[in-house]
Amino acid sequence: MDRAIQFLTDPKVKLSTVETRVDFLKRKGMSDEDILGAARTAGDRGVAKHILSANQGLRDVADGEAKKQVTIPDRLITVDELAAMDGQGGRPLCLSCKGIVYEVDPSFYGKGEAYHAFAAKDCTRHLAKVSVGDSESNRTWGDLSAAQVEVLNDWEEKYQAKYPILGRLDTSQLQPPDAEEPMKPSKASKAGSSGCAQQ
């Protein structure tokens, strides 16, 4: 398994087709289940999807696991509360994807890191469009294309598998996609932090 993970994370191997990677591992005597486990550990979503699409039994198991694992706390989080979940002063570092609030890793989303622009906001549209920024934060996403929704669903699966869920975002507060300016937190959320601690 370790060698398979090493293989799938090799930068040169990543340039090959999914079929080539899967065929290589199968020639090494690995079962579909083992390949799926290695792909998930290595973060190779292409190989994982290929195996699941070809194996109904594993797909049913994966669907069942996802349903069992994803529990959303009964907590409604406002946009202002999310804006204060910036990882500062002992507060959790969070983002929202498709209206679900996750506590994320500071090494990726903390101040100065690659995805910090997503922190303390609903970043659904940016994830769907594979763009890092702020211009489409805190906006509704009902107008996304089918291809963008597929990308977004991949991100959702990743977050659900990796990060704790704190609750649901109050999506009634999100702006429409064509709003001139992205929604900014109110002065109250910047001034105080009483509403942002985990409950």
Order of alpha helices (4+ residues) and beta strands (2+ residues): alpha-alpha-alpha-alpha-alpha-beta-alpha-beta-beta-alpha-alpha-alpha-beta-alpha
